[in-house]
């Protein structure tokens, strides 16, 4: 028994060593100048709801603590605040959350900012339906990050996610709920190829309507929303496609590599009804390629992304031919797929002058992103988008605007704090050019 004590003590000591806290805190101050009332497109887009079109001064900060249960798993808690003087001159809680994460799973509760991927070069981050454009909606979620293999010989696995949100902003239907789930198969049987294909599903449901009062939101209603079940619409008293306002995307990602480059090919569809589910709105969606250099050597270009967005079909070639998919809008949930007057999906969907309804959902866009280090000392990120906007409800015959939007962010100085300079230009071929400049001061305290 005595001989076992040193071994037990060693096990106990090792377990204590594995459990420890890690802290972090940061603060950012951003100033923006624009030649017009609204800043250039990429100076306010995909800024996590922290900067809107009219913002000239913004700041945000956060603190977080991690408790490591094992070297690869931890509990994380964080809180952050933000301020901007744009359309809403106010201070708000940027995020507040508790989460658990390891190499396989991630779960959270609260308002948590999403991780940025593709080195910030994508116009929409993870998929066409949900970007970094708006402030995060409070909710709860669970994700299987690393694929679970169910057929080893066939090289097949799966990953999935589930999230439930409830809105707390001023909108036409108050307190509506947002359901989200995803499911993807992962195929790795072919050497140097990973094929990921699956589905994203979002649904708005429940809430309190100024026209109809409390909308269906029992657990049975939730189950119908979950499966997109067709049935009687309790509000309008007629057969409906499905309870709630649904939005979905079929996704295909092909990952491979050559030399010291990682490559991903991207395809996202978009659908809101049965015609889109059977690809009756092809070719609407997102197409892209991302290339990243794994070499640690400092280079002018270390990551490159190209994306093409197209939403001009909107099921006009289906047998009904009405062309009225009207992406991201809805007659019952009139605020559409927005949160706090910001688009939840790709920022190329635009709001009207009242920032209430979406008045541009028919477009095509060429988007390019570059990242690297200029002159061996200045890390940068460049975004360029050429977009032709055709308005709403199937669009017009001729574009209502043709805009080239460019943006450059360069890290100029990094010592006790970091200084980034930005420049943005919107060249509207049918209107005036907008120029913008910005400076960002940031500090990581620990």
TIVOBA-884241 format. One record per residue (C-alpha): residue in one letter; x, z, y. Coordinates in pm, whole numbers, padded with zeros to 5 digits, always signed. Example, Ala and Ser with C-alpha at 12.3 -4.5 7.8 and 13.67 -1.06 7.14 Angstrom:
// TIVOBA-884241
A+01230+00780-00450/S+01367+00714-00106/
END
This chain:
// TIVOBA-884241
X+00000+00000+00000/X+00280+00087+00240/X+00449-00247+00174/X+00134-00430+00275/X+00119-00269+00619/X+00387-00490+00782/X+00206-00800+00656/X-00130-00677+00787/X+00031-00588+01118/X+00185-00938+01141/X-00153-01102+01075/X-00322-00879+01335/X-00047-00946+01592/X-00064-01322+01531/X-00440-01324+01584/X-00398-01139+01914/X-00138-01391+02026/X-00382-01676+01957/X-00646-01517+02180/X-00555-01532+02547/X-00695-01632+02887/X-00600-01926+03102/X-00716-01961+03464/X-00735-02247+03709/X-00852-02299+04067/X-00844-02591+04308/X-00971-02697+04649/X-01017-03038+04814/X-01084-03141+05175/X-01186-03502+05240/X-01220-03685+05574/X-01367-04034+05609/X-01384-04281+05897/X-01606-04589+05884/X-01657-04874+06129/X-02031-04861+06056/X-02284-04583+05998/X-02236-04608+05621/X-01891-04611+05465/X-01763-04889+05237/X-01914-04890+04888/X-01627-04740+04689/X-01558-04463+04940/X-01886-04291+04847/X-01972-04429+04501/X-01896-04235+04180/X-01795-03928+04382/X-02001-03683+04169/X-02260-03641+04445/X-02003-03483+04677/X-01989-03773+04926/X-02279-03991+05038/X-02290-04305+05251/X-02298-04114+05584/X-02038-03845+05501/X-01739-03807+05734/X-01625-03461+05617/X-01654-03305+05271/X-01490-03030+05074/X-01522-02877+04730/X-01349-02609+04524/X-01383-02454+04181/X-01245-02176+03963/X-01254-02154+03585/X-01132-01932+03304/X-01065-02022+02942/X-01055-01776+02657/X-00865-01926+02364/X-01015-01813+02033/X-00754-02017+01847/X-00488-02255+01985/X-00739-02542+01944/X-01070-02379+02043/X-01181-02194+02352/X-01467-02063+02562/X-01472-02197+02917/X-01662-02067+03221/X-01650-02215+03569/X-01815-02221+03908/X-01762-02446+04208/X-01903-02508+04553/X-01917-02814+04779/X-02007-02914+05134/X-02060-03246+05309/X-02198-03344+05648/X-02374-03665+05546/X-02747-03712+05494/X-02765-03353+05366/X-02555-03132+05591/X-02529-02834+05360/X-02335-02626+05111/X-02435-02626+04743/X-02313-02516+04402/X-02116-02807+04264/X-02113-02671+03910/X-02168-02351+03711/X-02139-02346+03337/X-02028-02182+03014/X-01896-02405+02737/X-01728-02402+02398/X-01483-02671+02290/X-01244-02752+02009/X-01102-03077+01874/X-01430-03151+01691/X-01718-03018+01903/X-01822-02948+02261/X-02124-02746+02377/X-02228-02633+02725/X-02503-02467+02925/X-02542-02490+03303/X-02443-02757+03555/X-02117-02912+03434/X-01924-03206+03576/X-01855-03484+03324/X-01500-03582+03236/X-01360-03893+03402/X-01240-04159+03159/X-01059-04494+03190/X-00832-04339+03458/X-01124-04365+03700/X-01114-04747+03688/X-01462-04811+03547/X-01753-04876+03781/X-01974-04648+03572/X-01746-04424+03361/X-01892-04375+03011/X-02189-04620+03002/X-02415-04829+03222/X-02697-04572+03219/X-02514-04253+03327/X-02223-04252+03570/X-02033-04011+03795/X-02236-04123+04097/X-02471-03823+04121/X-02427-03447+04106/X-02465-03315+03749/X-02817-03211+03646/X-02847-02856+03504/X-02908-02838+03131/X-02772-02769+02786/X-02587-03001+02548/X-02390-03044+02227/X-02147-03320+02127/X-01960-03420+01813/X-01643-03560+01972/X-01432-03640+01667/X-01607-03862+01411/X-01729-03694+01093/X-01643-03912+00792/X-01925-03949+00538/X-01783-04243+00336/X-01405-04219+00318/X-01355-04523+00093/X-01562-04741+00325/X-01401-04601+00639/X-01734-04492+00787/X-01809-04188+01000/X-02035-04090+01286/X-02040-03901+01613/X-02338-03789+01819/X-02456-03596+02123/X-02775-03421+02238/X-02859-03295+02588/X-03165-03156+02766/X-03186-03135+03146/X-03443-03021+03400/X-03440-03150+03757/X-03448-02914+04055/X-03434-03163+04343/X-03706-03289+04577/X-03868-03584+04402/X-04209-03740+04345/X-04265-03558+04013/X-04121-03208+04037/X-03940-03028+03756/X-03935-03328+03527/X-03728-03301+03213/X-03458-03545+03097/X-03384-03585+02728/X-03065-03756+02614/X-02917-03825+02274/X-02662-04065+02132/X-02560-04165+01783/X-02266-04391+01693/X-02118-04510+01367/X-01737-04532+01353/X-01574-04790+01123/X-01199-04759+01057/X-01149-04948+00728/X-00955-05236+00889/X-00598-05149+00985/X-00542-05099+01360/X-00915-05146+01431/X-01174-04884+01524/X-01526-05018+01569/X-01779-04786+01733/X-02142-04899+01751/X-02461-04710+01823/X-02729-04610+02070/X-02781-04415+02392/X-03135-04290+02459/X-03262-04123+02778/X-03619-04019+02857/X-03790-03860+03157/X-04097-03657+03064/X-04315-03364+03170/X-04307-03229+03524/X-04576-03183+03786/X-04721-03497+03946/X-04891-03492+04287/X-05144-03741+04143/X-05213-03600+03794/X-05094-03240+03804/X-04909-03095+03506/X-04797-03378+03277/X-04783-03349+02894/X-04494-03120+02804/X-04574-02927+02486/X-04330-02908+02196/X-04537-03172+02018/X-04499-03395+02326/X-04124-03333+02315/X-04110-03449+01953/X-04295-03769+02051/X-04046-03822+02335/X-03755-03758+02099/X-03859-04039+01864/X-04010-04265+02134/X-04343-04253+01949/X-04620-04479+02066/X-04952-04312+02137/X-05224-04221+02383/X-05105-04169+02738/X-05283-03847+02839/X-05237-03926+03207/X-05376-04277+03235/X-05605-04268+02931/X-05475-04590+02778/X-05236-04700+02508/X-04874-04674+02625/X-04542-04786+02481/X-04426-04427+02455/X-04482-04091+02620/X-04249-04055+02919/X-04014-04297+03094/X-03754-04424+02848/X-03418-04590+02899/X-03173-04700+02633/X-02861-04894+02553/X-02706-05042+02241/X-02329-04995+02258/X-02033-05156+02084/X-01670-05053+02141/X-01373-05209+01964/X-01046-05014+01989/X-00711-05160+01889/X-00347-05167+02002/X-00048-05396+02020/X+00309-05315+02114/X+00273-05011+02344/X-00073-05102+02476/X-00410-04953+02381/X-00704-05192+02420/X-01079-05137+02421/X-01351-05405+02431/X-01687-05285+02568/X-02048-05402+02535/X-02355-05210+02662/X-02711-05344+02667/X-02993-05198+02875/X-03360-05165+02779/X-03673-04985+02894/X-03941-05125+02661/X-03999-05307+02333/X-03876-05644+02460/X-03538-05492+02548/X-03519-05304+02218/X-03525-05639+02035/X-03272-05785+02284/X-03537-05995+02461/X-03352-05936+02788/X-03015-06072+02669/X-02760-06107+02833/X-02841-05807+03057/X-02583-05530+03027/X-02218-05441+03071/X-01920-05629+02927/X-01564-05506+02968/X-01204-05469+02858/X-00969-05179+02921/X-00591-05191+02865/X-00362-04890+02899/X+00016-04872+02867/X+00135-04582+02645/X+00494-04618+02767/X+00604-04326+02986/X+00815-04553+03205/X+00706-04570+03571/X+00547-04910+03633/X+00342-05087+03896/X+00054-05129+03651/X-00012-04879+03371/X-00388-04935+03327/X-00616-05233+03384/X-00992-05272+03354/X-01232-05561+03395/X-01612-05525+03375/X-01900-05769+03414/X-02249-05638+03490/X-02557-05859+03462/X-02924-05759+03505/X-03096-06083+03610/X-03290-06158+03292/X-03514-05849+03269/X-03710-06000+02975/X-03827-06305+03170/X-03770-06524+02863/X-03996-06320+02632/X-04338-06464+02533/X-04508-06264+02812/X-04254-06394+03063/X-04358-06147+03333/X-03999-06058+03425/X-04103-05711+03540/X-03878-05473+03348/X-03786-05331+03689/X-03485-05132+03567/X-03454-04767+03675/X-03796-04773+03853/X-04124-04631+03721/X-04481-04615+03850/X-04549-04260+03732/X-04201-04113+03788/X-04162-04287+04123/X-03824-04139+04210/X-03693-04338+03914/X-03356-04270+03754/X-03217-04078+04049/X-03112-03721+04120/X-03087-03582+04473/X-03131-03937+04611/X-02837-04070+04408/X-02849-04326+04126/X-02779-04169+03785/X-02650-04492+03635/X-02408-04759+03753/X-02391-04743+04136/X-02476-05113+04170/X-02841-05011+04142/X-02926-04947+04510/X-03186-04732+04687/X-03413-04847+04971/X-03365-04739+05332/X-03562-04418+05269/X-03332-04341+04972/X-03641-04290+04755/X-03714-04601+04547/X-03468-04844+04391/X-03488-05176+04575/X-03198-05358+04409/X-03179-05368+04030/X-03117-05741+03983/X-02754-05839+04022/X-02436-05962+03868/X-02101-05800+03936/X-01736-05872+03859/X-01538-05547+03875/X-01161-05490+03846/X-00967-05164+03838/X-00588-05113+03847/X-00373-04799+03825/X+00001-04746+03835/X+00287-04634+04058/X+00400-04829+04363/X+00768-04829+04461/X+00844-04572+04187/X+00697-04285+04395/X+00335-04350+04490/X+00065-04333+04219/X-00237-04541+04316/X-00580-04655+04203/X-00738-04984+04314/X-01100-05093+04268/X-01245-05432+04354/X-01602-05552+04298/X-01772-05878+04383/X-02149-05839+04359/X-02445-06066+04419/X-02768-05871+04477/X-03107-06031+04415/X-03339-05742+04499/X-03602-05592+04268/X-03877-05688+04019/X-03703-05979+03857/X-03510-06069+04172/X-03519-06365+04408/X-03409-06722+04358/X-03126-06674+04607/X-02908-06364+04654/X-03000-06132+04939/X-02638-06022+04971/X-02293-06126+04852/X-02042-05844+04892/X-01676-05801+04806/X-01594-05428+04797/X-01233-05310+04770/X-01082-04962+04761/X-00729-04822+04745/X-00634-04458+04684/X-00264-04373+04697/X-00093-04037+04652/X+00142-04023+04948/X+00289-03671+04928/X+00293-03391+04671/X+00463-03060+04739/X+00277-02737+04816/X-00038-02946+04837/X-00119-03311+04775/X-00206-03579+05032/X-00395-03893+04930/X-00477-04179+05164/X-00769-04415+05106/X-00877-04747+05248/X-01200-04932+05179/X-01335-05270+05289/X-01678-05425+05232/X-01685-05797+05312/X-02051-05900+05325/X-02057-06279+05318/X-02408-06277+05468/X-02354-05997+05721/X-02078-05793+05888/X-01760-05647+05738/X-01729-05268+05702/X-01390-05097+05726/X-01315-04745+05613/X-01023-04504+05590/X-00988-04158+05443/X-00748-03872+05389/X-00776-03616+05111/X-00592-03285+05096/X-00597-03108+04760/X-00438-02796+04618/X-00418-02651+04267/X-00359-02278+04296/X-00293-02194+03930/
END
